[in-house]
Amino acid sequence: VSLTLINGAETLEKATVMVDHNDYSFEPHLVLYIENKLTTVIDGKENLVCRTLDFVNVSIDGTASKAGFAPYLDLDIPNADELNAVRQYIQSAEWLNNCLEERARQFAMIQILRPLKKQVLERQQAHLDKTEAEVKSRLLKAISYWDNKTNTYEEDIQNGKKVVQANLIDARQRADNLRSRLKQRMSEISSSRT
C-alpha cells in the first residue's frame, strides 16, 4: 500500500478514463480509491495497526458498492474514438458533480472500515489472550520455583541445616520481583485491550 501511494499518489488523485472491453453495458461508473488507516494511541504515541487501499464503485444513480481488490486490472486505455465519446459524455454528465467522493467515503466507512476494524480488533484480542496466557504461565512457573526455593531454605534453617542467608534473601527477592513483573505485564495487557 505504501509503495503504491508513494509511486502513484499524483496519478491516483487525478481522474483517468479506462474502458472495460468485457462489460457491454452502456452505463458509466466512477471508481474511487479509499485509503483506510486504523491506529491505536498508546502512551500518547500513535501506532499504525492496519492500512488498506480499497476501491469503491459509484454508479450514475449515486449507489456505491465495493469495486474489488484491483478493478483496474480488467481495464484498458481507451482508443481515440472511445476517448472522444467519453469527453462528450463528461461535458453533459451532471451526476459527476453530485458529491460522489463523499458518497464513496460514507460507503467505505460503513461497508469496508467497520468490518475491517472488527476483524483487526478480533485478531488483536486473540493475540492479547495468547500473550496473557503465555506471560501468566511463564511467570507463575518462575514464581512457584522461587517460592519453593524460599520454602526449602526456610525448612532447612528450621531443621538446623546451614543455609547461606543471602540465598534465602535472594530467593524471596526474585519471587517478589516476578510477582511485581506479573502485575505490571497484566496491567500493560489490560490497557492494550482498550
N, C-alpha and C positions, 0 to 999 in steps of 0.2 A: 504494500500500500504506500509506504513512504517513498519508495523509488518511483512509483507511478506518479505520485503527486509532485515530486521534485522535478522529474523529467518532463512531465506533461501538464503541469498546472496551468500554464498560459493557454495551451491548446484546449484543455478541458473547460476553461472559463469562457472561451469563445464558442459561439454556436457553429455547427457544421451541418451539412446536409449529407445524409447517407441513404442508400437505396437498398431495400431488401428484395432481391430479384426472385425470392421464393414466396413472397407474400403478394398475392394477386388482388388484395383489397385495394380500394381507391381512397381509403380514409388515412390521412397522415396522422402521425402522433409524434409527441415530443419525448425524448429520453433524457432525463437529467441524472447526474450523479450526485450522490449524497455521501459525504464523509461523516462517519459516526465515530465518536470517541467516548469511551467510558473511563472515568478516572476515579480514584479514591484520594482522599486527603488524610494523611496520617502525620500527626505532629506538625501540622501546617505545611507539609510538603505534598504537592500533587503528584500522584503516581498514575501513569497510563496503564490501564488494565486490559483494554481491548480497543482495537482500531479497525474499522472496516470501510470498504468503499462499496456502496450499493447503488443500484440503478433503479430509477422509478420511471414508469411509462405513464404519460398523461395524454388522454385522448381528447378529441375535439369537444366532447361534452364536459370535460373537466374531470372525468373519472381517472383516478390514479390507481396503478397496480404495480406489482413487482415486475421488473423487466428482465430478471435473471441475473446470473453472475457476470456474464460478459456479453451483453446483447450486441455489441459492436462486431463481434466475430463473424456474424452472418451478413454483415452489411458491406456494400461496395460503394466506391466513389461513383457519383452519377456521371453519365456521359453528358455531352453538351446539350442535347435535346432535353434530357431529364432535368438538368440544372436550370435551363431557361424556363421550363414548365414550373419548377419549384419557385423560382424568383417571381414569376407572375402570380402564383398562388399566395405567396407570403404577403404581397402587397395588399391583398384583399382579405386576408385571414384575420378577422377580428379576434378570434379565440386565442390567438397568441399573445394578446395584451391583457388576459384575464388572471393575473396573479398566479401563474402556473407554478412558479418556484415555491410560493407559499403553500399551494396545494400539495405539491410533491413533498415538501418539508413536513407538513402535518401528517400526511400518509406515512412517511418514514418514521416519524415519532411513534405512531400507534402500531403500525404493522411490522416494522423492522426493528426499531430500537427497543421497544418494550420486551418483545420475546428474546432479543439478544441480551438485554440486561438480566432477564430472568435466568437465562441459560448460564451466563457468566457468574451470577450470584450463586446458583446451584453448584457450579463447578468449584467456586471459591469455598463454599460451605463444606463440601465434601473434602476438599484439601485441608481445611482447618480442622475438621473432625478427625481426619487421619493424623495430622500433625499433633493434635491434642492427645490422642490415644498413644502415639509413639513417645511423646515427651513424658506423659504420666508413667507409662510403663518403664521407660529407661530410668527416670529419676526416682521412682518409687523403689525399683530394684536396688539402686545405689544407696538410697536412704536406709532400706532394710539391711543391706550389707553392713553399713557403718553403725547402725543401731545394734546389730548383732555383735559387732566387734566391741562396741562400748559395753554391752551386757557381759560379754565374755571377760573383758578386762575387769569389770566390777566384781564378777563372781570369783575370778582368780584372786583379787585382793581380799575378798571376804574369806576365801579358803586358805589364806595365808601365803599364797604364791607371790613371788616377786614380780611386779609389773612396773615397767617404766611409766611413771606418772604422765610423762609427755605423750606417750602412746594413747592413754585414756583421754587426755585433753584433746589430742588431735582427732581421734575418732568421733568424739562428741561434736567438735567444731565442724568437721566435714559433714556430719549428718545435718547439723543446723544450717550450714551453708546450702546444702542441697534442698532443704525444706524452703528456704528463702528463694532459691532459684526456681523451684517448682511453683511457688506462689507468684513470682514475677512472670514466669512464662505463661501461666494460666491467665493472668491479667492481660498480658500482651495479646494472647489469642482471643480472649473475650472482647477486647477493644477492636480487634481486626474484624470481628463479626458485625459491628455496627457501621 
